Amino acid sequence: MSAAHDTERAMPLVEMRDIVKTFGTINVLRGIDFEVGEQEIVGLLGDNGAGKSTLIKILTGVYTPTSGQIYFEGKPVTINSPQDARQIGIETVYQDLALVPLMSISRNFWLGQEITRRVGPLEVMDKDEMASRTRQALLDIGIHIRNPDEPVGSLSGGERQSIAIGRAVYFGKKLLILDEPTSALSVGETAKVLEYTRAAKDRGMSVIFITHNIGHVHKVADRFTIISHGQKVGDFRKEEVTELEVANMVMTGEVPERLRLIPTGAGGED
């Protein structure tokens, strides 16, 4: 392993250490370690009930961990709300997108962070400036829109995903979390979402890609973290593991014998 690789691992963008989460008597997470490097796309994988959604909700301030510590850019942080997560540079695109169908693309893009201008004694939304900046921000990562004043409800599922990802890239700055971003999309729309995911990385962001579709995440991820029944199965770099092996680990929670021989820190179990 190179010295440069050691340095990257020594200072990840985000590190979650020994994360435990219990709900009453139910142990949902049992001491999980999870990290994302600078400008890295990590596929977070696990079957239904594995605990991946709970882990991400802890990282984004929806849940408080029962125990464990989160580090961001090497510093311990306490994330008590999604607002806390956004303030340090974490943006999440959830499966339900959190877009308002009746509002325009630009209004959705700036929702909660509207640009205003003064008209006499009043502060009013600067809709023209919001529309102009929205068009340019989306164009910067390859997303072309017909009209920023078009209502979001008239867009296809893939177009809505692209708007949500573009907004997160624009405001997120450091870490983008995609929760099932290709769910229910056509082949063409899925290809575009994967392209925008790579564009986020090219712009300097790190990405956590949560999905059930291993074929999709395998196209863009640098590394996979697989969890099962609230415990980490292992971390594996894409070049070290096949798509079929990843699928089998997600289903069974067992690491193939050849992968158990990979040294710790190079992609095998921690």
N, C-alpha and C positions, 0 to 999 in steps of 0.2 A: 504494500500500500504506500502511495506517495506521501511526502510531507504535506503537499497541498491538500490532499484528501483528508489527512489527519486534521489540518487546520479547519477545513469546512465542517467536519464532524464536531470539532471542539466548540464551534460557535454557530449553532443552528439559528435560524430566524426565530423559530418557536420550539420550545421543548416542554413537554408535559411529563413530569416524573412521578411515578408510583401513584397514579390517580385511582382513587377508590370512590365509588358512589353506591350508596345503599338507599333503598326506599323501604323503610320499615325493616322487615326481616329479609328482604330480597337484595342480594348482592348483584348489582348490575355490572359494575366494573370492579375488577379485583387486582388492583396494582398495575395499571397499564403505563408503560413508557412509550411516548410517541414524540417524534420530532419531524420538522420540516426544514431543510436547508435553504440558504439564500438562492433565489431564482431556480427553485426545484418544483417539479410537479409530482406529488405523491398521491397514488391511488389508495384510498382507505377502503378496504374491502372486508366483507363479512356477511354471513347469511342473516336472514331476518332474526332479530333478537340477539345479535352478537354483541351489541353495545356501541356500535359506531356512531349512531345518532346521539346517544347520551354523551359520548366523548366530545363530539363537536358542540353540543349544547353547553357543555362545561367551558370549552374554549371560547364560546361566543357570549358567555354570561347569562344564558338562560337558566342553567342549573349551577349550584355551588357544589364543588366536590366535597365529599365527606372527609377526605384527606388527600394529601398530595400537593404538589407545587407546580405552577406554570411559570416559565421564563420566556420573555420576549426580548430578542436582541441581547441575550445574555443576562438580563436583569429580572429578578423576581417580580411578578405582577399579580394583582388581585383584580379579577374581572367579574364584577357583580351584576352587569347588565349588558345588553347589546350595545348600548351607548358607550360604555367603557371600552368594548371591543373596537368599535369604530374609531374612537379617539386615538387608539394606539396603531390604527392602520389595518384592521381586520374587517373585510366586507364579505357578506354571505349572500349567495343567490339560492334561496330555498326552492323546493320543488313547486310550491304554489306561487312563486315569483314575487308576491307582494306588490303587484302592479294594480292600478285602478283602471278598469276597462273603459270607463266613460271619459277619462281624462286623456289629453293629448300625450304624444310621445315626450315632448319637451317638459310638460308639467310632471309626468311620471319621473323623468330623468332627474329633475331638480326637487322632487318632493321632499319637503322638510328642510331644504337648503336653497330656497328660491332667491333669485337675484332681484333686487328691488332698485327703484329710482325714486327720487323725491319730486313730487308735483305739488308745488306750493307747500302747505304744511303737512301733506300726506306722503306716506311711503306706499308705493304701488309696485306690483310685480312688473318687471321689465320683460314682457313676453317675447319681444323681438330679440333681445340679447340672449335670453334663455334658448330660443329656437336656434339662433345662429351658433351658439356654443355647443348645443346638443349635436347638431349636424356635424360640426368639425370634430368633436370628441369621438363620435362614433366612426367617422371617416378615418381617424387616426389609427384605428385598429382594424380597418378594412370593412366596416359595416356601412352600407349605403342605404339610406332611407329616402322614401319618395317625398315625404312632407312631414316635418317635425310637429305640425299642428294636427296631424291625423290621429284619431282616437286609437288607443292601444287595443281596444276591443275589436277593431277591424283587422288586426294583424294575425298571421298564422302562429302556431305554437313555437316554431323555430325563430320567427322574427321577434316574438316576445322574449324568448331566451336571450337573443342577441342584445336586445335593449337592456335587459337586466344585467348581463355580463358587462356590457359597455359602461353602464352606470357604476358598477362595482370597480371596474378597472380605473375609471376616472377619479373616483373618490377614495378607493381603497388604499392605493399606493404601495402596500407591502404584502398583504396576504389575502388571497381570494379563495373562498370556500364555495365549491359548487356541489349542491345536494341533488343527486339524480338529474343532472342537466340535460340528458338525452332521452329521458323517459317520454314515451308516446310521440317521439318525433319521427318524421320520415327519414329515409336514408340520406337524401340531399341536405335536409335541415341538420341532421346529426353531424354530417361532414363539416358544415359551417360552424357549428358550436365547437367542435374539436379544433377547427382552425382558429377561432377566437380565443380558445384556451391557450394554444401555443403563442398567440399574439400577446396575451397577458404576460406570459413568461418572457417573451422577447422584450417587453417594456420594463423588465426588471422585477416583476412580481413573482412570488411563490404561490403555488396553487395546491389546495387539497381537493381531490376529485373523488366524491363518494358516489358509488354506483353499484348496481347489480349486474350491469352489462360489462363483463370483463373484456370482451372484444373491443369495446369503445375505449375504455381507459388504457388498454394495452397499447393503443396507437399513440398516446400522448404522454404517459407517465414515465418518469425517470426511475421511480422506485415504488414498490408496493408494501404497504403495511397491512397485514391480515390479522383480524381478531376473531375469536370464537368464544362464545359463552363468557364474555367479560374479561378474557385474557388474551394477551398478544401471542399469536402463533409465530410471527417473525417478520423481519424486514428483508426484502429481496430486491436487488437492482434488476431492471428489465433484462439486461443482457445475460443475467445468470439463471433465468427461470423462463420456462415456456408458458404460453397461455393456458395450456391444458393442466400443467402443474399448479398454476395459480387457482384455476377453477376447482381442482381436487382439494386443495388446501382450504378453500372457502367452504366447500361442502363437508369435509371430514374433520378439519382442524388439525390434521396431521401433516408433518413435514416429510417429504420424500427423503429416503436415506442419503442420497447423494448430496442433497442440500444441507443436511446436518453437518457435513464435513467442511462446509465453507466457514472460514474463520469468523469469529464474532467481530462485528463492525464492518465486514466486507459484504454483508447482505444476509447472513444467516440469522438464527435465533439469537436474541439477546439474553 
